[in-house]
Amino acid sequence: MIEKLSYNEILAISKELKKQAEVITNLMEGKNIQELSDFIATVEGYSKFLENTVEINRDADEALQELKSHLK
């Protein structure tokens, strides 16, 4: 869990961002709109950031659980 969101909720948001970026990419096909291309790249980058954040936090949770079990 990160703040008030579960890992699954964050991954769902990431997936939805990625999906919508694909939709926008398809809509602008054949058009040379640099600002929109930059925006799409930013959305895709943020989606990946969310995925990586969940992965890092899950690994940290696992490591903490292991440490807790050794301290008992």
C-alpha positions in Angstrom: 0.0 0.0 0.0 1.2 3.5 -0.9 -0.5 6.2 1.0 -4.2 5.2 0.7 -3.9 3.2 -2.5 -3.3 -0.5 -2.7 -0.7 -1.8 -5.0 -3.4 -3.2 -7.3 -5.1 0.1 -7.5 -1.9 1.8 -8.5 -1.2 -0.8 -11.1 -4.8 -0.4 -12.4 -4.2 3.4 -12.8 -0.9 2.7 -14.5 -2.6 0.3 -16.9 -5.3 2.8 -17.7 -2.8 5.6 -18.3 -1.0 3.3 -20.7 -4.2 2.4 -22.5 -5.3 6.0 -22.9 -1.9 7.0 -24.2 -2.3 4.3 -26.9 -5.7 5.7 -27.8 -4.3 9.2 -28.1 -1.4 7.9 -30.2 -3.9 6.2 -32.6 -6.0 9.3 -32.9 -3.1 11.5 -33.8 -1.6 9.0 -36.3 -0.4 10.9 -39.4 -0.5 14.2 -37.6 2.7 15.9 -36.6 1.8 17.4 -33.2 5.0 17.6 -31.2 3.4 18.9 -28.0 0.9 16.0 -28.0 3.7 13.5 -28.7 5.6 14.9 -25.7 2.5 14.7 -23.5 2.0 11.0 -24.5 5.6 10.2 -23.8 5.2 11.9 -20.3 2.0 9.8 -19.6 3.8 6.6 -20.7 6.8 7.5 -18.5 4.6 8.2 -15.5 2.8 4.9 -16.1 6.1 3.1 -16.0 7.1 5.1 -12.9 4.0 3.8 -11.1 4.8 0.2 -12.0 8.4 0.6 -10.8 7.2 2.3 -7.6 4.9 -0.7 -6.8 7.7 -3.1 -7.5 10.2 -1.3 -5.3 7.6 -1.0 -2.4 6.7 -4.7 -2.7 10.3 -5.6 -2.5 10.8 -3.3 0.5 7.7 -4.8 2.2 9.1 -8.3 1.7 12.5 -7.3 3.0 10.9 -5.7 6.1 8.8 -8.9 6.7 12.0 -10.9 6.6 13.8 -8.6 9.0 10.8 -8.7 11.4 10.8 -12.5 11.3 14.5 -12.6 12.2 14.1 -10.2 15.1 11.4 -12.4 16.8 
